[in-house]
Amino acid sequence: MPSVSYQITPADPAAHYFDVQVTIDNPDRRGQVVSLPAWIPGSYLIRDFSRHIHGLTAKTGRSALAVKKLDNHTWQVAPSSRRLTLNYRVYAWDLSVRCAHLDQTHGFFNGTSVFLKVHGREKQPCQVTIEPGSSTRHWRVYTSLRPARRGRQTTLPHRFGVYEAPDYDALVDHPVEMGTPHVETFTVCGAKHEMVFTGVLPNVDFKRIARDTAKICETQIRFFEPRSQRAPFLDSADRYVFMTYVTGKDYGGLEHRASTALVASRQDLPVIGNDERSEGYTGFLGLVSHEYFHTWNVKRIKPQAFVPYDLSQPNLTSLLWIFEGFTSYYDDLMLLRAGVVDENDYLQLLGKTITGVHRAPGRFRQSVADSSFDAWNRYYRQDESSINNIVSYYTKGSLVALALDLSIRNATGNRKSLDDVMRLLWDRYGRRFYQSRQRGLQEHEFAGLLKQATGVDLQSFIDAATEQTDDLPLASLLETQGISLSWQTERRAPGIGATMRATATGEPGLAQVIEGGAAHAAGLSAGDILLAMDGLRIEASNWDKLQDRYRPGQQVLIHYFRRDELRSTQLTLQAPAHDKCNLTRQSASQDSN
């Protein structure tokens, strides 16, 4: 019997409460300390999950013990030498991939939101009993946690019962979905995969999603393990679980060691009888590919700063451009290699990424190394000025990966590529991560590993690409592989150098003002609500048409509200920017994949 065991029950779905019990054998006689993580791996922001814990009590036998709060997410129980039982409620009403959610239709939780860590016992095995509530006995349970064997009995798959984990870090890295979802299964490379869909799902073509996802999974397994073709999660689970909550407009994902939690828009999923592949569906498959790639890159190949995770405070690293950026490069590339998209589609996806990076002037003010290090207080805390001051380690990091891949291919006559680097990282850091001494990638180790894997010395290029802010030489690098990069205007009408966003009442407001643009020069700011241009009312529906009536360089009179103050300004319309990237293959005989 493990010395730490948990029990969780969807006790009150209508009020969104899970009941949790923690039992500790032989607690710390000085007073057992427990804590809840302040953040969840993969989402680099202090989130203070402990604010959702209510009514924490402690008992030993029938005797109540005092509980003292030490900080925002840490408690200490009065000294006791006998078995200790903690009880508390968790408010679960965060419909995201990061926290916990419970209502009458389903329950979902990440362990970081519900399971207290028992200090001093983090490395010991633990069990969790997932109990049905009085109104949810018909629900099923979906998780990559291993069912526990108790004597001759083992919890059956998808049933309430007892599950086990080798330590606390593993316990909180296997989220749980419970309810009555739609489920698809497939097996590739000998590994079982489950796709679990929760939500209102009219006429969704689940079979098509499963077929496409199977191709992506098989391609990635064979990429990292061309010989053994063994899935990495088989070291800790007997299956991989995609948990997808489907809503009207959401999008996002969070990786775990043998599963992923996703939220997707209903409009992005394919419909039975329509074989066309929409842009939204391609985006969903890219999300699936991204989170699955993380099974290798960040869940097992890690920066040293994450070995082990310290979930009580930020874990700072300047290498997220590798762990998130490289994953963002390979997610769409794996769609191409799996045959889910063709080359033209892939070039459009790549061009969209280049366009997004190019349109953000913040790329000249922040390097991807700094973006990685500052993720906790800048990337995950963006405001209206962020477009001018920060760069994304996801998108710019993916372009660094592209540039490195092309540079390696060019230097070796396509005999080597970034693929060789990823496989070396996997062999050195990832393959045996959970079976032997854990170690991660040091902050300045990557260039040496790249040279070892490919024979190419790119130290200077890597330093410039990651620590400086100049644009990458993508046009010349792509040309070596027979791909032409050109710039186009998205629309011919003049602009104001700002992005628009309708307010809650439907009024056209400025979301972001680009420094150096027309709106900036005219004194407009994010949050201003535009009312009229040259006496004509501005509405979200007619904004583009109003601009079409003018030429670049013309002045217009803008009336606007700033807070509750009516103001006006003269604005000089600017020429449309050549900022849309277009990629085309020069010769179909050349292949850069």
C-alpha positions in Angstrom: 0.0 0.0 0.0 1.6 3.4 -1.0 2.3 5.7 1.9 0.3 8.5 0.1 -3.1 7.9 -1.5 -5.7 10.2 -3.0 -9.4 10.0 -3.5 -11.3 12.4 -5.8 -15.1 12.5 -6.3 -17.3 14.7 -8.6 -19.3 15.5 -5.5 -21.5 18.4 -6.7 -21.5 18.9 -10.5 -24.1 21.7 -10.4 -21.9 23.7 -8.0 -18.7 22.5 -9.8 -17.0 20.9 -6.8 -14.7 18.0 -6.6 -14.2 16.5 -3.2 -10.6 15.3 -2.5 -9.1 13.3 0.3 -5.4 12.7 0.9 -4.3 9.9 3.2 -0.7 10.0 4.5 0.9 7.1 6.4 3.7 8.0 8.8 3.4 11.8 8.4 6.2 14.2 9.3 6.2 14.3 13.1 7.3 17.9 13.0 4.1 18.8 11.2 3.4 17.6 7.7 3.8 20.2 5.0 1.6 20.0 1.8 1.3 22.3 -1.1 -0.5 22.8 -4.5 1.5 23.7 -7.6 1.5 27.3 -8.6 1.7 26.5 -12.3 1.3 23.7 -14.7 4.2 22.5 -17.1 3.7 23.7 -20.6 1.9 26.9 -19.6 4.5 29.2 -18.2 2.6 31.5 -15.8 2.1 31.5 -12.1 -1.6 30.7 -11.8 -2.2 30.1 -8.1 -4.4 27.1 -8.4 -4.7 27.0 -4.6 -7.3 29.8 -4.7 -9.8 27.1 -5.7 -9.2 25.0 -2.6 -11.8 25.4 0.1 -12.4 23.9 3.5 -9.1 22.1 4.0 -9.2 20.0 7.2 -6.9 17.5 8.8 -7.6 14.5 11.1 -5.7 11.7 12.7 -8.2 9.0 13.7 -11.2 11.0 15.1 -9.1 13.9 16.3 -9.0 17.1 14.3 -5.6 18.8 13.8 -4.9 22.4 13.2 -3.8 23.5 9.7 -1.7 26.6 9.2 -1.2 28.3 5.9 2.4 29.1 5.3 2.1 31.0 2.0 -0.3 31.2 -1.0 -0.2 27.6 -1.8 1.5 25.8 1.2 0.0 24.5 4.4 1.4 22.8 7.5 -0.6 20.4 9.7 0.0 20.2 13.4 2.5 17.4 14.5 1.2 13.8 14.5 2.8 10.4 14.4 -0.3 8.6 13.2 -2.0 8.2 9.8 -3.1 11.6 8.6 -6.2 12.4 6.5 -6.8 15.7 4.7 -10.1 16.7 3.1 -10.9 19.6 0.9 -13.1 20.8 -2.0 -11.8 22.1 -5.3 -13.9 24.6 -7.3 -13.7 23.4 -10.9 -15.2 25.9 -13.3 -12.2 26.7 -15.7 -13.0 25.4 -19.1 -9.4 25.4 -20.3 -6.7 22.8 -20.8 -4.9 24.0 -17.7 -7.2 23.6 -14.7 -10.3 21.7 -13.8 -13.9 21.8 -15.0 -17.0 20.0 -13.7 -20.7 20.2 -14.5 -23.6 17.9 -15.1 -22.2 16.7 -18.5 -18.6 15.9 -17.7 -15.6 16.3 -15.4 -12.0 17.1 -16.2 -9.0 17.8 -14.1 -5.3 18.2 -14.2 -3.5 16.8 -11.2 -1.8 20.2 -10.6 -5.2 21.7 -9.8 -6.5 19.1 -7.4 -3.8 17.0 -5.8 -1.8 18.4 -2.9 1.9 17.4 -2.9 3.1 15.8 0.4 6.5 17.2 1.1 9.1 14.6 1.7 7.1 12.0 -0.2 7.4 13.4 -3.7 9.4 10.5 -5.1 7.3 7.7 -3.5 4.6 5.7 -5.4 1.0 6.9 -4.9 -2.5 5.8 -5.7 -5.6 7.7 -6.6 -9.1 6.4 -6.3 -11.5 8.0 -8.7 -14.9 7.7 -7.2 -18.3 8.2 -8.9 -20.6 10.8 -7.4 -24.2 10.0 -6.7 -25.4 11.5 -10.0 -22.5 10.4 -12.2 -22.3 6.6 -11.8 -23.0 6.1 -15.5 -19.9 8.1 -16.5 -16.8 6.6 -17.8 -13.2 7.5 -17.0 -10.5 8.3 -19.6 -6.9 8.8 -18.5 -3.4 7.5 -19.3 -2.9 6.7 -15.6 -2.3 3.0 -15.1 -5.0 1.0 -13.4 -3.8 -0.3 -10.0 -3.6 -4.0 -9.2 -5.0 -4.8 -5.7 -4.5 -8.5 -5.0 -6.2 -10.3 -7.9 -8.3 -7.3 -8.9 -7.4 -4.6 -11.3 -9.5 -1.5 -12.2 -11.0 -2.1 -15.6 -10.3 0.4 -18.4 -12.6 3.4 -18.4 -14.1 2.6 -15.0 -14.1 4.4 -11.7 -11.6 2.7 -9.4 -8.0 2.8 -8.3 -5.1 4.1 -10.4 -1.4 4.4 -9.6 1.6 6.6 -10.4 5.3 6.0 -9.5 5.6 9.5 -8.0 3.9 12.8 -7.6 5.4 14.3 -10.8 3.8 11.4 -12.7 0.5 11.7 -10.9 0.0 15.3 -11.9 1.1 14.6 -15.5 -1.9 12.4 -16.5 -5.1 14.4 -16.7 -8.5 12.8 -16.3 -11.7 13.2 -18.4 -14.9 11.6 -17.1 -18.4 11.6 -18.6 -20.1 10.1 -21.7 -17.9 11.3 -24.6 -17.6 10.1 -28.1 -14.5 7.9 -28.4 -12.4 6.7 -31.3 -9.5 4.3 -31.1 -6.6 3.3 -33.4 -3.3 1.5 -33.0 -0.1 2.5 -34.8 3.3 1.0 -34.3 1.8 -1.3 -31.7 0.6 1.5 -29.5 -3.0 2.1 -28.7 -4.4 5.6 -29.0 -7.8 7.0 -27.8 -9.5 10.1 -29.1 -12.1 11.4 -26.5 -14.5 14.1 -27.7 -16.7 16.0 -25.2 -19.3 18.6 -26.0 -22.2 19.1 -28.5 -21.0 17.2 -31.6 -23.5 17.2 -34.4 -22.5 15.3 -37.5 -18.7 15.4 -36.8 -16.7 13.1 -39.0 -14.8 11.3 -36.2 -13.6 8.5 -38.4 -11.8 11.0 -40.6 -10.2 12.7 -37.7 -9.0 9.4 -36.3 -7.6 8.4 -39.7 -5.7 11.6 -40.1 -4.4 11.6 -36.6 -3.2 8.0 -36.9 -1.1 9.1 -39.9 0.4 11.9 -37.9 1.2 9.7 -34.9 2.8 7.0 -36.9 4.9 9.5 -38.8 6.2 11.0 -35.6 7.0 7.7 -34.0 8.9 6.5 -37.0 10.7 9.9 -37.1 12.2 9.5 -33.7 12.5 5.7 -33.7 13.1 4.6 -37.3 14.5 1.2 -36.1 12.4 0.2 -33.0 9.3 2.2 -34.1 8.3 2.2 -30.4 6.1 5.0 -29.0 7.8 6.9 -26.1 4.8 6.8 -23.7 4.9 3.1 -23.4 7.4 3.6 -20.6 4.7 5.0 -18.4 1.3 4.1 -19.9 -0.4 1.5 -22.1 -2.1 4.0 -24.3 -2.1 7.6 -25.4 -5.2 9.7 -24.9 -6.3 12.8 -26.8 -8.9 14.6 -24.7 -10.8 17.2 -26.7 -13.5 19.5 -25.4 -15.4 21.0 -28.3 -16.9 24.5 -28.0 -18.1 27.2 -30.3 -14.9 29.1 -30.7 -12.0 27.9 -28.5 -8.5 26.6 -29.5 -5.6 25.4 -27.5 -3.7 22.4 -26.1 -1.5 21.3 -23.3 0.9 18.3 -23.5 1.4 15.5 -21.0 3.7 12.5 -21.0 1.1 10.1 -22.3 -1.9 12.3 -23.3 -2.9 15.8 -24.3 -5.8 18.1 -23.4 -7.3 20.0 -26.3 -10.1 22.5 -26.8 -11.3 23.0 -30.3 -14.0 25.0 -32.2 -16.9 23.0 -33.5 -16.6 24.8 -36.8 -13.0 23.5 -37.3 -14.0 19.8 -37.2 -15.0 18.0 -40.4 -18.6 17.2 -41.2 -19.7 13.8 -42.4 -20.3 13.8 -46.2 -17.9 16.8 -46.8 -14.4 15.7 -47.8 -13.0 19.2 -48.2 -10.3 20.1 -45.8 -11.0 23.5 -44.4 -8.4 25.9 -43.0 -9.9 25.4 -39.5 -9.5 21.6 -39.8 -5.9 21.9 -40.9 -5.3 24.1 -37.9 -6.8 21.5 -35.6 -4.6 18.8 -37.1 -1.6 21.1 -36.6 -2.6 21.4 -32.9 -2.8 17.6 -32.6 0.6 17.3 -34.3 2.1 20.0 -32.0 1.0 18.4 -28.8 1.9 14.9 -29.9 5.4 16.0 -30.9 5.8 17.3 -27.3 5.6 13.7 -26.1 9.3 13.7 -27.2 10.3 17.3 -27.2 9.8 18.8 -23.7 8.1 15.9 -21.9 11.3 13.8 -22.2 13.9 16.0 -24.0 13.9 18.9 -21.5 15.9 21.9 -20.7 18.0 21.4 -17.5 15.9 24.1 -15.8 12.9 21.6 -15.9 14.8 18.7 -14.3 13.0 18.4 -12.1 10.1 20.8 -12.3 9.8 23.2 -9.3 6.1 23.9 -9.4 6.2 26.5 -6.7 8.0 29.2 -8.7 9.0 30.1 -12.3 11.5 27.8 -13.9 13.6 30.1 -16.1 15.2 29.0 -19.3 16.3 30.8 -22.5 15.6 27.6 -24.5 11.9 27.7 -25.1 12.7 28.6 -28.7 13.9 25.0 -29.0 11.2 23.2 -27.0 8.2 25.2 -28.2 9.7 26.8 -31.4 11.1 23.5 -32.9 7.9 21.8 -32.0 6.0 24.6 -33.9 8.3 24.0 -36.9 7.7 20.2 -36.9 4.0 20.2 -36.2 3.1 21.4 -39.8 6.0 19.6 -41.4 4.7 16.4 -39.9 1.3 17.0 -41.6 3.2 17.1 -44.9 5.3 14.0 -44.2 2.2 12.2 -43.1 0.4 13.0 -46.3 -2.3 15.0 -44.5 -1.5 18.1 -46.5 0.3 18.5 -49.8 3.4 20.7 -50.5 1.3 23.7 -51.7 -0.7 23.6 -48.5 2.5 23.3 -46.4 4.1 26.3 -48.1 0.9 28.3 -47.4 1.2 27.3 -43.7 4.8 28.2 -43.6 4.2 31.5 -45.3 1.5 32.3 -42.8 4.0 31.8 -40.0 6.6 34.0 -41.7 3.9 36.7 -42.2 2.9 36.7 -38.6 6.4 37.2 -37.4 7.1 39.8 -40.0 4.0 41.9 -39.0 5.1 42.3 -35.3 7.6 45.1 -34.9 8.5 43.6 -31.5 10.8 41.2 -33.3 13.3 44.0 -33.5 13.2 44.6 -29.7 13.3 41.2 -28.2 15.4 38.1 -29.1 13.9 34.6 -29.0 16.3 33.8 -26.1 15.0 36.7 -24.1 11.4 35.9 -25.1 12.0 32.4 -23.7 13.4 33.7 -20.5 10.7 36.3 -20.1 7.8 34.0 -20.9 6.5 34.1 -17.3 6.0 37.9 -17.1 5.8 39.0 -20.8 4.6 36.4 -23.3 2.0 35.0 -20.9 1.0 38.5 -19.7 0.5 40.3 -23.0 -1.1 43.7 -23.3 -1.9 46.1 -26.1 1.8 47.1 -26.4 3.1 43.6 -26.8 3.0 43.6 -30.6 5.6 46.4 -30.4 7.8 45.0 -27.8 8.0 41.2 -27.8 8.5 38.3 -30.2 6.9 34.8 -29.9 9.3 32.0 -29.1 6.7 29.8 -30.8 6.6 31.4 -34.2 10.1 33.1 -34.3 11.5 29.9 -32.8 9.9 27.8 -35.6 11.6 30.1 -38.1 15.0 29.6 -36.4 14.4 25.9 -36.7 13.6 26.4 -40.4 16.7 28.4 -40.9 18.9 25.8 -39.1 17.3 23.0 -41.1 18.0 24.8 -44.4 21.5 25.7 -43.3 22.4 22.1 -42.5 20.9 20.8 -45.7 22.7 23.4 -47.7 26.1 22.7 -46.0 25.8 18.9 -46.4 24.2 18.6 -49.8 20.9 17.4 -48.1 22.8 14.5 -46.5 22.0 15.9 -43.0 19.2 18.0 -41.6 17.7 19.2 -38.3 16.1 15.7 -38.1 19.5 14.3 -37.2 19.8 16.9 -34.4 16.4 16.0 -33.0 17.3 12.3 -33.0 20.5 12.9 -31.2 18.7 15.0 -28.6 16.2 12.1 -28.2 19.0 9.5 -27.9 21.0 11.5 -25.4 18.3 13.1 -23.2 14.9 11.7 -24.0 14.7 8.0 -24.6 15.5 6.8 -21.1 14.5 9.9 -19.3 12.0 8.2 -16.9 14.1 5.0 -16.5 17.6 6.4 -15.6 19.3 9.5 -14.2 17.4 12.4 -15.5 19.3 15.2 -17.2 18.3 18.1 -19.5 19.9 20.3 -22.1 22.2 22.9 -20.7 21.6 26.5 -21.7 24.6 26.8 -24.1 24.9 23.2 -25.2 22.8 23.1 -28.3 25.3 24.4 -30.9 27.8 21.7 -29.9 25.2 19.0 -30.2 24.2 20.2 -33.7 27.8 20.0 -34.8 28.1 16.5 -33.4 24.9 15.4 -35.2 25.6 17.0 -38.5 29.3 18.0 -38.7 28.2 21.6 -39.4 29.4 24.4 -37.1 26.6 26.9 -36.8 27.6 28.5 -33.4 27.8 32.0 -34.8 24.6 31.7 -36.7 22.7 30.3 -33.7 24.0 33.1 -31.4 22.9 35.7 -34.0 19.5 34.1 -34.6 18.6 33.6 -31.0 20.3 36.4 -29.1 20.0 39.2 -31.6 16.9 40.7 -33.3 17.8 40.9 -37.0 15.5 39.1 -39.5 16.6 35.7 -40.5 17.9 35.2 -44.1 15.0 33.0 -45.1 14.7 34.1 -48.7 18.3 33.0 -49.6 18.1 29.9 -47.5 14.8 28.8 -49.1 16.2 29.5 -52.5 18.9 26.8 -52.0 16.1 24.3 -51.8 14.2 25.6 -54.8 11.6 27.7 -53.0 11.0 31.3 -53.8 10.0 33.9 -51.1 8.2 37.0 -52.2 6.2 39.7 -50.4 2.7 40.9 -51.4 0.1 43.3 -50.1 -2.9 41.7 -48.4 -5.3 44.5 -49.6 -4.8 47.5 -51.8 -6.6 50.1 -49.6 -4.6 52.4 -47.4 -4.4 51.6 -43.7 -3.9 53.3 -40.3 -1.3 51.0 -38.7 -3.5 49.4 -36.1 -5.6 46.3 -35.5 -9.3 46.6 -34.8 -11.5 44.7 -32.4 -15.2 45.1 -31.8 -16.1 46.0 -28.2 -18.7 44.1 -26.2 -21.3 46.4 -27.5 -20.2 46.0 -31.2 -18.3 49.3 -31.5 -15.1 49.4 -33.5 -12.2 49.8 -31.1 -8.5 49.8 -31.6 -6.9 46.7 -30.2 -3.2 47.4 -31.0 -1.5 50.5 -32.4 1.7 49.8 -34.3 4.5 52.2 -33.3 5.6 54.4 -36.2 2.3 53.9 -38.0 -0.4 56.4 -39.0 -2.6 55.8 -35.9 0.5 56.3 -33.7 1.4 59.5 -35.5 -2.2 60.8 -35.1 -2.1 60.2 -31.3 -4.6 57.3 -31.3 -4.1 54.6 -28.7 -5.3 51.0 -28.0 -8.7 51.1 -26.4 -9.9 54.1 -28.4 -13.4 53.7 -30.0 -13.6 55.0 -33.5 -16.8 56.9 -34.3 -16.5 58.7 -37.6 -14.1 59.3 -40.6 -14.7 62.6 -42.4 -18.1 62.8 -40.9 -19.2 59.2 -41.8 -20.0 56.8 -39.1 -17.5 54.0 -38.6 -18.8 50.5 -37.9 -17.1 47.2 -37.7 -18.9 46.1 -40.9 -18.0 49.2 -43.0 -14.5 50.0 -41.9 -12.7 48.4 -44.9 -15.1 50.0 -47.3 -14.5 53.4 -45.8 -10.8 53.1 -46.3 -11.3 52.0 -49.9 -12.6 55.5 -50.7 -9.1 57.0 -50.0 -5.6 56.9 -51.3 -2.4 56.6 -49.3 -1.2 60.0 -48.1 -4.6 61.6 -47.8 -5.6 63.1 -44.5 -8.9 62.2 -42.8 -10.6 63.6 -39.8 -11.2 60.9 -37.1 -13.6 61.4 -34.2 -13.2 58.9 -31.4 -14.0 58.2 -27.8 -11.2 57.7 -25.3 -12.9 56.4 -22.2 -15.9 58.8 -22.0 -14.1 61.8 -23.7 -14.9 62.8 -27.2 -11.8 63.6 -29.2 -10.8 64.2 -32.8 -7.5 64.0 -34.8 -6.2 64.4 -38.3 -4.8 61.1 -39.6 -2.6 60.6 -42.7 -3.5 57.3 -44.3 -0.5 55.1 -45.0 0.3 52.9 -48.0 -0.6 49.2 -47.7 2.3 47.2 -46.5 4.1 44.5 -48.5 3.9 42.1 -45.5 2.2 39.0 -46.7 4.7 36.2 -47.4 4.2 34.0 -50.5 6.2 30.8 -51.0 6.4 28.9 -54.3 8.5 26.0 -55.5 10.8 27.0 -58.4 11.3 23.4 -59.6 9.1 20.4 -58.8 12.1 18.1 -59.2 13.7 19.4 -56.0 12.5 18.1 -52.7 13.3 19.8 -49.4 11.4 17.4 -47.1 
